[in-house]
Amino acid sequence: MKDIHTLIIGGGIGGLTAALSLQRLGLRVSVYEQVPELGEIGAGVTITPNACHALNYLMGEEAVEQLCDVPASGAIKHFQTGETLIDTARGDIPRQQYGAHYCQVHRADLHNALAEAVRSNDPDCLHVGCRFTGLEESDSDITAIFENGRTATGDVLIGCDGVRSAVRQVLWGEDEVTFTGYIAWRGLVPTAGLNPEYLVPDPAAFAGRGHTFTRYKVRHGALYNFVAFSRRDEWVAESWSERAEIPELLAEFSDFAPEVQAIMHAIPPEQCFKWGLFDRPPLEQWTRGRASLLGDAGHPMTPFLAQGAAMAIEDGLILARAVEASDDWREALSRYEKARRERGSFVMLESHVNARRMYNRDPDNLSRNSHRSAEALGLYDYNPVTVPV
Ligand SMILES: Cc1cc2nc3c(=O)[nH]c(=O)nc-3n(C[C@H](O)[C@H](O)[C@H](O)COP(=O)(O)OP(=O)(O)OC[C@H]3O[C@@H](n4cnc5c(N)ncnc54)[C@H](O)[C@@H]3O)c2cc1C
């Protein structure tokens, strides 16, 4: 297995985590990304303890602490009054309880750190401008075919190409991609212009009827990330994300507390984007021959448990551990899928349940019992560094 060469399709957080995890074992990896320059969107991402274990293992705990913000405490607040409805213990408590931090980070910072680590292990590992379009498999290898006419041959191929995965389509055919009825706005606001009294505690989620607004700091307090959820009957834009107009966001959340309004008014116009949230049914199998799926390609995740990137990170490390534990590629892919598919599908479905709960809740009667977080589902108990593979 020391000679195994893995082709990774997609250089997002999932693909890069998988590449770094395989490199740590001294294995050869090549990553193929469609965009001409590697990068991530301007938004934050929550890293819960289950995923933080993997980052600590791959990058070192100190580097993760430098990159991320560990919030002191959090709250779910009433959308209109700003009154705290539920406290969420943060600070060092998650680390004491689960062995790793609950933290938040600018997506681009995490993505850059992963890409730099991958490049420093192998300067020739990352290939941009390579849009996967098809594959050919033989008894001895697998070849990826790219739109630009290039090909790449390896022993196994992992589709880490996100919710619209071309690898998934090639392996398992077209399946239904449906608009969930939810949309999300997100972006970053400079902290300098915000009233500090409006930022306590951090993070905070403001729970309304069918609407939620969440804010948390990234880059050690220099920026505030916001995510706002609402509903629509349909998504008419051609793309799944687009630049948003701030007046539309203000109108949608006009009955929210002044502390929410203040953040929305401070959004730089070029920093406001909105997403239609789309969904695909869970797959009964990921692996076919020498190819498998990872991250959103295998389990496209709505963001209502903040676990999509976390699951992609877990997948990446477990893939490498499955390779390490196996005698051949067939066993490796089988161990990987066995360890991951059930958990990926479970979180994906629970995220939908949470979306429905969010939409139907009554913010005037919200209590710890009516709120079901990723932590309450036991998701933080999972440690991808030690779980049996
Ligand atoms: C509003 C919102 C908020 C979220 N908040 C959180 C959060 O707080 N915490 C959390 O854990 N998750 C969160 N998520 C989910 C998270 O962003 C995703 O689940 C995660 O990015 C999935 O990572 P991935 O690497 O599998 O896919 P992606 O990040 O989508 O990366 C896929 C990569 O593949 C490339 N690619 C696509 N097609 C091809 C092709 N044909 N050939 C080559 N390359 C290709 C793409 O360019 C991209 O670089 C949120 C999502 C949304 C929409």
The ligand as a Tripos MOL2 file, in Angstrom:
@<TRIPOS>MOLECULE
LIG
   53    58     1     0     0
SMALL
NO_CHARGES

@<TRIPOS>ATOM
      1 C1        -24.6690   29.0170    4.3190 C.3       1 LIG1
      2 C2        -23.7830   27.8470    4.6770 C.ar      1 LIG1
      3 C3        -23.1730   27.8060    5.9400 C.ar      1 LIG1
      4 C4        -22.3630   26.7030    6.3040 C.ar      1 LIG1
      5 N1        -21.7750   26.6740    7.5490 N.ar      1 LIG1
      6 C5        -21.0540   25.5820    7.9360 C.ar      1 LIG1
      7 C6        -20.4390   25.5070    9.2500 C.ar      1 LIG1
      8 O1        -20.5100   26.4560   10.0530 O.2       1 LIG1
      9 N2        -19.7720   24.3550    9.5920 N.ar      1 LIG1
     10 C7        -19.6430   23.3070    8.7410 C.ar      1 LIG1
     11 O2        -19.0300   22.2700    9.1190 O.2       1 LIG1
     12 N3        -20.1920   23.3610    7.4850 N.ar      1 LIG1
     13 C8        -20.8740   24.4580    7.0600 C.ar      1 LIG1
     14 N4        -21.4220   24.5140    5.8030 N.ar      1 LIG1
     15 C9        -21.2570   23.3480    4.9020 C.3       1 LIG1
     16 C10       -19.8910   23.3260    4.2540 C.3       1 LIG1
     17 O3        -19.6240   24.5760    3.6370 O.3       1 LIG1
     18 C11       -19.7940   22.2210    3.1880 C.3       1 LIG1
     19 O4        -20.4320   21.0590    3.6470 O.3       1 LIG1
     20 C12       -18.3190   21.9160    2.9040 C.3       1 LIG1
     21 O5        -17.7110   23.0290    2.2760 O.3       1 LIG1
     22 C13       -18.1410   20.6740    2.0220 C.3       1 LIG1
     23 O6        -16.7700   20.5430    1.6770 O.3       1 LIG1
     24 P1        -16.3530   19.7250    0.3970 P.3       1 LIG1
     25 O7        -14.8560   19.7990    0.3250 O.co2     1 LIG1
     26 O8        -16.9940   18.3750    0.4180 O.co2     1 LIG1
     27 O9        -17.0120   20.4820   -0.8450 O.3       1 LIG1
     28 P2        -16.7450   21.9530   -1.3900 P.3       1 LIG1
     29 O10       -16.3270   22.8750   -0.3280 O.co2     1 LIG1
     30 O11       -17.9590   22.2870   -2.2010 O.co2     1 LIG1
     31 O12       -15.5090   21.7660   -2.3790 O.3       1 LIG1
     32 C14       -15.6380   21.1100   -3.6070 C.3       1 LIG1
     33 C15       -14.4780   21.5190   -4.5110 C.3       1 LIG1
     34 O13       -14.5290   20.7440   -5.7180 O.3       1 LIG1
     35 C16       -14.3480   21.5950   -6.8320 C.3       1 LIG1
     36 N5        -15.0330   20.9670   -7.9890 N.ar      1 LIG1
     37 C17       -16.3670   20.8930   -8.2150 C.ar      1 LIG1
     38 N6        -16.6120   20.2320   -9.3700 N.ar      1 LIG1
     39 C18       -15.3970   19.8770   -9.8650 C.ar      1 LIG1
     40 C19       -14.9940   19.1600  -11.0460 C.ar      1 LIG1
     41 N7        -15.8930   18.6980  -11.9230 N.pl3     1 LIG1
     42 N8        -13.6690   18.9650  -11.2530 N.ar      1 LIG1
     43 C20       -12.7390   19.4330  -10.3560 C.ar      1 LIG1
     44 N9        -13.0770   20.1230   -9.2330 N.ar      1 LIG1
     45 C21       -14.3840   20.3380   -8.9920 C.ar      1 LIG1
     46 C22       -14.9750   22.9180   -6.3990 C.3       1 LIG1
     47 O14       -14.4940   24.0030   -7.1670 O.3       1 LIG1
     48 C23       -14.5450   22.9850   -4.9310 C.3       1 LIG1
     49 O15       -13.2750   23.5670   -4.7790 O.3       1 LIG1
     50 C24       -22.1860   25.6300    5.3870 C.ar      1 LIG1
     51 C25       -22.7620   25.6860    4.1120 C.ar      1 LIG1
     52 C26       -23.5560   26.7950    3.7420 C.ar      1 LIG1
     53 C27       -24.1880   26.8450    2.3480 C.3       1 LIG1
@<TRIPOS>BOND
     1     1     2 1
     2     2     3 ar
     3     2    52 ar
     4     3     4 ar
     5     4     5 ar
     6     4    50 ar
     7     5     6 ar
     8     6     7 ar
     9     6    13 1
    10     7     8 2
    11     7     9 ar
    12     9    10 ar
    13    10    11 2
    14    10    12 ar
    15    12    13 ar
    16    13    14 ar
    17    14    15 1
    18    14    50 ar
    19    15    16 1
    20    16    17 1
    21    16    18 1
    22    18    19 1
    23    18    20 1
    24    20    21 1
    25    20    22 1
    26    22    23 1
    27    23    24 1
    28    24    25 2
    29    24    26 1
    30    24    27 1
    31    27    28 1
    32    28    29 2
    33    28    30 1
    34    28    31 1
    35    31    32 1
    36    32    33 1
    37    33    34 1
    38    33    48 1
    39    34    35 1
    40    35    36 1
    41    35    46 1
    42    36    37 ar
    43    36    45 ar
    44    37    38 ar
    45    38    39 ar
    46    39    40 ar
    47    39    45 ar
    48    40    41 1
    49    40    42 ar
    50    42    43 ar
    51    43    44 ar
    52    44    45 ar
    53    46    47 1
    54    46    48 1
    55    48    49 1
    56    50    51 ar
    57    51    52 ar
    58    52    53 1
@<TRIPOS>SUBSTRUCTURE
     1 LIG1         1 GROUP 0 **** ****
